[in-house]
Amino acid sequence: ILIGDATPDLSAPVTRRIAFVLRKFAKDDRIADRAATALVREAARKNIDPVLLVGLMITENSAIDPLAKSNVGATGLMQVMPFHAGEWGCGSDNLVNVESNICHGVAILADYVHRSPKNLHKALLGYNGCVRGTNTPRCYTYSSKVYKHANTASRMMASLGGTEVRRYSAPAAPKKVRTAKRATVTRTASKGATRARTTRPRATPKPAPIKVPRQVVLGEIKISK
C-alpha cells in the first residue's frame, strides 16, 4: 500500500535501457521498471539527463529499495529528506512511493542545477547536503561517485545497441598555489658546517675631528699658539 502499484511504461527505448540497468541492482524487477519509467518522465519535465539520474539513484540507494532510510531520515529511492515532502508539486508527500520519491528527488536536483547552471559538481554537492564540505566525511567526492555510476550505466545501455556511450568527468582538483620561500644565504665554515650568514649594517665612517687652535686671551689681544 505504501509503495503503490503504478503501471510501468517501457514503450520508449531509453526507458527499457534504464530498466535493464536498474534490474541489475534491484531485487524486484517491477520496482526497477517503475523507477525507470518515473526517471525518464521526470527527466523530461526538468530537462535533466536521465542517465545522470540513474547514476544519482544508484549512488544514493544501490539496492533500489523504496523502503530504505538513512540514519538521518533520508527516505526512498533517491534518499529525500522528510522536510521536502509535499513541497515540490508532486501530488503526494509519500516519500516511500516510487513515483513520488523520484518526483521529489529530481525536482530538488533541478533546483540546485538552476542555482548553479554551469557547475553540475556544485549542484550535486548541494543535493547531497555538502554545501560547505563538512556535513559528511569526504562529501566533496560525491559528484565523482555519481559520474562513475552514470558512466557505468551508459556503457550498459550502449551494450544493448542504438545509443552512444555518454561520459561524465569529475572536475579537476584545484591546483595549490605555491608561495616562494625566501632563500637563505649560507656560507661554509672551514670544517664543512653550514651556518646562516648574518647581515650586519655597514658602519658609517666618523668625520675627522676639526682641529681648533688654542687661544690665549690677554685683555683685548688674542694670541694664538
N, C-alpha and C positions, 0 to 999 in steps of 0.2 A: 504493500500500500504506500509506504514512504517513497519507494523508488519510482513508482508509477509504471505504466505499461504503454508508453508511446510506441507507435509502429515505425521502425526504421525504414528509410528510403535509400536504397542502394542503386538507384537507376543511373545516377551520374558516375562516370568513370573515376573521378577524383575521390568520390565517397567510397567506392568499392576498394580503391587502393589504400585509403586511410583505414578502412575497416580491416583490411588484410594485415596492416601493421599492428593495429591495436589488439587484434586477436592473438598475436604472439605474446602479449603481456597479460591480457585479461583471462580470468577463469571462466567467464560467461561470455560466449560469442554474441549473445543478444545485447548485452551491455556494451560490448565493443562496437556493434553495428549502430546502436542508438547514439553512442558517443560520436562516432564518425559522422552520422547524419547531422547532429547538432553542431559539431565543429565546422562543417562546411557551410551550414546555414548562417551561423553567427559570424564566420569569417567574411562571408559576402556582405553581410549587413554592416560590418565595421571596417571593411576594406583592409583586412589583415591576412597574410599568407596562411592558409590552413596547415601547411607543413610546419611552420613555426609554432602553431598552436599544438600540434601533435608533440613537438619537442618539449613544449612547456608542460603539457599534461603528463608526459612520461617522467619529466624531472620532478614534478610535484607528487605524482601518485603512480609509481611504476607498476603497481598491481592492478591499476584501472578498477579500483574498488570504490563504489559510490558511498559506502558507509565509513570510509577512512576518516579519521580525525586525529589531528596532531596534538601535541601536549599543550599548545597554546590555543586550541579550539578551532583551528582552520579545518574546514569540512569539505568532504566530497572529492570529486574527480580533479578539480582544479584548486583545491585547498583554499576555499574562500573563507575569510574571517566573518564571524556571525554578525558584526555590526554593519556589514554590507547588505545583509538580507533585505530584499524588498526595495532597495534604493536605486535600482538601475533599469526600471521599466521592463522587468522580465515576466511580469504577470503572476509571479509566485515568489514567496520568500522561503520556500523549502529548498535548502541547500543540499539535501540528500538526493533530491530528484535529479536525474541525469541531465535533462534538458535545462532545468532552472539553474543548476550549478554552472553549466557551461555558459549559459547566457550571462550570468553574473561575472564569471571569470574573464570572458572575452571583453565585456564592457569595461571592466576595471583596467585591463591591459590597454585597451583602446584609449582610455582616458590618459594614461601615462604616456602613450605614444603621441597623443595630441599635445601634451605639455612639452615633450622633447621630440619634435618631429624629425630631427636629424641625428638623433642619438638613441638608437634602439637599445644599446647597452644600458643606458641610464633608465630607460623606460622599464626594462626587465628588472633592474635593481629596485625600482620603485614598487613593482608588483610583488617582489619578494620581501619588501619592507626593509631593504638595505639602503635606505636613503643616505645615512651618514656612515655606513660601513661598520656599524658597531652592534647592530641588533642580534646577529648570529655570527659565530666564528667563520671567518673566510667567506662571508657572504658576497664579497666582491667577485668571486669566481662563478656566481650563479649564472650569468649570461653564457659563459663558456659551456656549462653543462647543458643549457637549453639548446645552444647551437650544435653541440655534439649529438644530442638525441634527434634533433631536426635533420641533421645531415645523414644520420643512420636511417631515419625514416624515409628520406628522399631516395637513398640508394635502394631500399627495399621496394619502394613504389616504382622506381625505374626498372627494377628487375622484371616487373610484370609487362613492360613494354609500353610504348606510346607516350612516354614522358621523359624529360631530361632530368639529370641529377642537379639539384639545387645545392648551393654551397654557402653556408653561413660561416663567417670568420670572426673569431674573437678579436676585440680591439687590442691593438698593440699596447704593451705596458709603457707608461710614460718614462722617458729617459731621465735619469738622475743628473742634475746639473752639478758638475764637479767644480768646486771652488779651488782656485790656485793657492797653494800653500806658499808662504813666504820662505824663500830659500835662506838657509843659514850658512854664512860664510865661516869656513873652518880652516884651520891650519894644522899641520902635522908637527908634533913635537919631535925632538931628536930620537926618542925611543919608539916612535911609530904610533903613539897615542894621539887621538883626535880630540882637540879641545875647541870650544867655541871661541871665536875671536871677539873680543870686546872692543868696541869703538869708543875711543876717548876723544873729547873735543880738543882741537889744537889750541895750544897755549898762545895767547896774544902777547907779542913782544912788548915789554915795558919801554916807554920812551926814555931816552938818555936824560940823566939829570942835568939841569941847567946850572952852570957854574956862575955864581954871583960874586963879584969881587968884594972882598971885605973892605969896609969903610970905617974910618975913624973920624969922628966929628969933633972939631975943636972950634967952639964958638960958631961963626958963620962960615968957616972954611972947612971943606970936606977933603980929606986926604985919603986917596985910595992906595991900598997895598997890593 
